[in-house]
Amino acid sequence: MPIMVLPAPDIAVIPLQQHIGAPCEPIVAVGDRVKMGQMIGQASQFICASVHASVSGQVIAIEPRSLANGNKVPCVVIKNDGRDEMALGTKHTDLKKLSASDIRQAVKDAGIVGMGGAGFPTHVKLTPPKPVDTILINGAECEPYLTCDHRLMVERAPEMVQGLLAIMKAVGAEKGIIGIEANKPDAIAEVQKVIAEYSNLSVASLQVRYPQGAEKQLIKAILGREVPSGGLPADVGCVVSNVHTAIAVYEALMKGKSSYERVVTVSGGAVVDPRNVLVRVGTPIEDLFEFCGGFLGQPEVVICGGPMTGWEIKDLSGPVVKNMSGVLALTREEAAFDENHPCIRCGRCVDSCPMGLTPNLLGEYSDKGMYSEAEQLHLKDCIECGLCSYVCPAKRALVTWIKKGKAGLAAEKAKGKVS
């Protein structure tokens, strides 16, 4: 569905950590008046991203508040005055006049993170450790139900392409490729029209196949390059960026706009009127569902992200954050639950794993706390796509256990128990 704009919330609850890495430090105080787009939390370390006000108004609290997952994190709470007074950064009209460092600094100042779900600070990604020759824009929706990137490519292709060109300049890449699944012909047509004048840009039509939107799988499908175990895309000469992230880069450079809003897909069989919604960061998730007509009865489960890798939303009053691509309200018929019957050694999880791992053994070792054994089977190479659990006839919680194993392994390494 076309993108619709959700009215701004009366109270915006803005977490000081919406990204991978260290939390940022608040630079406002209770009682301060702030403008929309004004920095209110500053990056404290290299792998960190600043946060900005999504409304204008008065700071009424700086305190821990519950996120959608139930965890409490420090947040800046702003009472909206309804004026939408803007605080804009520097606007640039000519990309050719900007240096790579200028672009990275603007991206950092705008607080841009990967908006496909991972939330990795973009200015860090634009500082690759090795030479890069190609930028890939991930236009393959990462999961079922999600359509926000599809709509952005249809409605805002020129801005995405300009963002791609800026990213290419920031890392010194010569070529840019936008990967789009073949079932999105309208998006392919719009993007091809925009890139017609650029000889170094192209569109790659991709098979409709999950998990095509995973970074390593996308690189393999488009470039035929395989990221080594434990490696990064830069190890094979490329950087991958999300559609929404590229648009945010364009807005930071050409409009002086910081990252304080995003498009979220609101969907699922329990939603009255599924939509793609442009929403301010800090808006309660329950406002999105209300905007889409509410629920058809009681949803069996509400999920942040997609049905394969998303997690259960425990608090609908929790705020929208930068990397929230979708919220789904699923019926019982749509939802699947772990039952953990005994493994029958059918091997379906092994056959389906896009990383060539043995999820049955990784799950067993992780669940039993045998983290060293799981690591030897390349535990950290699991991309947590959920296919193993999806195809398991015994409905075993393989992904849940593997996530537990990764956390346990990291904790043991931090204590020096595992080398």
Secondary structure in CASP SS format (residue, H / E / C, confidence):
PFRMAT SS
TARGET T0000
AUTHOR 0000-0000-0000
METHOD secondary structure of the structure
MODEL  1
M C 1.00
P C 1.00
I E 1.00
M E 1.00
V E 1.00
L C 1.00
P C 1.00
A C 1.00
P C 1.00
D C 1.00
I E 1.00
A E 1.00
V E 1.00
I E 1.00
P E 1.00
L C 1.00
Q C 1.00
Q C 1.00
H C 1.00
I C 1.00
G C 1.00
A C 1.00
P C 1.00
C C 1.00
E E 1.00
P E 1.00
I C 1.00
V C 1.00
A C 1.00
V C 1.00
G C 1.00
D C 1.00
R E 1.00
V E 1.00
K C 1.00
M E 1.00
G C 1.00
Q C 1.00
M E 1.00
I E 1.00
G E 1.00
Q E 1.00
A C 1.00
S C 1.00
Q C 1.00
F C 1.00
I C 1.00
C C 1.00
A C 1.00
S C 1.00
V E 1.00
H E 1.00
A C 1.00
S C 1.00
V C 1.00
S C 1.00
G E 1.00
Q E 1.00
V E 1.00
I E 1.00
A E 1.00
I E 1.00
E E 1.00
P E 1.00
R E 1.00
S E 1.00
L C 1.00
A C 1.00
N C 1.00
G C 1.00
N C 1.00
K E 1.00
V E 1.00
P E 1.00
C E 1.00
V E 1.00
V E 1.00
I E 1.00
K E 1.00
N E 1.00
D C 1.00
G C 1.00
R C 1.00
D C 1.00
E C 1.00
M E 1.00
A C 1.00
L C 1.00
G C 1.00
T C 1.00
K C 1.00
H C 1.00
T C 1.00
D C 1.00
L H 1.00
K H 1.00
K H 1.00
L C 1.00
S C 1.00
A H 1.00
S H 1.00
D H 1.00
I H 1.00
R H 1.00
Q H 1.00
A H 1.00
V H 1.00
K H 1.00
D H 1.00
A H 1.00
G C 1.00
I C 1.00
V E 1.00
G C 1.00
M C 1.00
G C 1.00
G C 1.00
A C 1.00
G C 1.00
F C 1.00
P E 1.00
T H 1.00
H H 1.00
V H 1.00
K H 1.00
L C 1.00
T C 1.00
P C 1.00
P C 1.00
K C 1.00
P C 1.00
V C 1.00
D C 1.00
T E 1.00
I E 1.00
L E 1.00
I E 1.00
N E 1.00
G E 1.00
A C 1.00
E C 1.00
C C 1.00
E C 1.00
P C 1.00
Y C 1.00
L C 1.00
T C 1.00
C H 1.00
D H 1.00
H H 1.00
R H 1.00
L H 1.00
M H 1.00
V H 1.00
E H 1.00
R C 1.00
A H 1.00
P H 1.00
E H 1.00
M H 1.00
V H 1.00
Q H 1.00
G H 1.00
L H 1.00
L H 1.00
A H 1.00
I H 1.00
M H 1.00
K H 1.00
A H 1.00
V H 1.00
G C 1.00
A C 1.00
E C 1.00
K E 1.00
G E 1.00
I E 1.00
I E 1.00
G E 1.00
I E 1.00
E E 1.00
A C 1.00
N C 1.00
K C 1.00
P H 1.00
D H 1.00
A H 1.00
I H 1.00
A H 1.00
E H 1.00
V H 1.00
Q H 1.00
K H 1.00
V H 1.00
I H 1.00
A C 1.00
E C 1.00
Y C 1.00
S C 1.00
N C 1.00
L E 1.00
S E 1.00
V E 1.00
A E 1.00
S E 1.00
L E 1.00
Q C 1.00
V C 1.00
R C 1.00
Y C 1.00
P C 1.00
Q C 1.00
G C 1.00
A C 1.00
E H 1.00
K H 1.00
Q H 1.00
L H 1.00
I H 1.00
K H 1.00
A H 1.00
I H 1.00
L H 1.00
G C 1.00
R C 1.00
E C 1.00
V C 1.00
P C 1.00
S C 1.00
G C 1.00
G C 1.00
L C 1.00
P H 1.00
A H 1.00
D H 1.00
V H 1.00
G C 1.00
C E 1.00
V E 1.00
V E 1.00
S E 1.00
N E 1.00
V H 1.00
H H 1.00
T H 1.00
A H 1.00
I H 1.00
A H 1.00
V H 1.00
Y H 1.00
E H 1.00
A H 1.00
L H 1.00
M H 1.00
K H 1.00
G C 1.00
K C 1.00
S C 1.00
S C 1.00
Y C 1.00
E E 1.00
R E 1.00
V E 1.00
V E 1.00
T E 1.00
V E 1.00
S E 1.00
G C 1.00
G C 1.00
A C 1.00
V E 1.00
V C 1.00
D C 1.00
P C 1.00
R E 1.00
N E 1.00
V E 1.00
L E 1.00
V E 1.00
R E 1.00
V C 1.00
G C 1.00
T C 1.00
P E 1.00
I H 1.00
E H 1.00
D H 1.00
L H 1.00
F H 1.00
E H 1.00
F H 1.00
C C 1.00
G C 1.00
G C 1.00
F E 1.00
L C 1.00
G C 1.00
Q C 1.00
P C 1.00
E C 1.00
V E 1.00
V E 1.00
I E 1.00
C E 1.00
G C 1.00
G C 1.00
P C 1.00
M C 1.00
T C 1.00
G C 1.00
W E 1.00
E E 1.00
I C 1.00
K C 1.00
D C 1.00
L C 1.00
S C 1.00
G C 1.00
P E 1.00
V C 1.00
V C 1.00
K C 1.00
N C 1.00
M C 1.00
S C 1.00
G E 1.00
V E 1.00
L E 1.00
A E 1.00
L E 1.00
T C 1.00
R C 1.00
E C 1.00
E C 1.00
A C 1.00
A C 1.00
F C 1.00
D C 1.00
E C 1.00
N C 1.00
H C 1.00
P C 1.00
C C 1.00
I C 1.00
R C 1.00
C C 1.00
G C 1.00
R H 1.00
C H 1.00
V H 1.00
D H 1.00
S H 1.00
C C 1.00
P C 1.00
M C 1.00
G C 1.00
L C 1.00
T C 1.00
P H 1.00
N H 1.00
L H 1.00
L H 1.00
G H 1.00
E H 1.00
Y H 1.00
S H 1.00
D H 1.00
K C 1.00
G C 1.00
M C 1.00
Y H 1.00
S H 1.00
E H 1.00
A H 1.00
E H 1.00
Q H 1.00
L C 1.00
H C 1.00
L H 1.00
K H 1.00
D H 1.00
C C 1.00
I C 1.00
E C 1.00
C C 1.00
G C 1.00
L H 1.00
C H 1.00
S H 1.00
Y H 1.00
V H 1.00
C C 1.00
P C 1.00
A C 1.00
K C 1.00
R C 1.00
A C 1.00
L H 1.00
V H 1.00
T H 1.00
W H 1.00
I H 1.00
K H 1.00
K H 1.00
G H 1.00
K H 1.00
A H 1.00
G H 1.00
L H 1.00
A H 1.00
A H 1.00
E H 1.00
K H 1.00
A H 1.00
K C 1.00
G C 1.00
K C 1.00
V C 1.00
S C 1.00
END
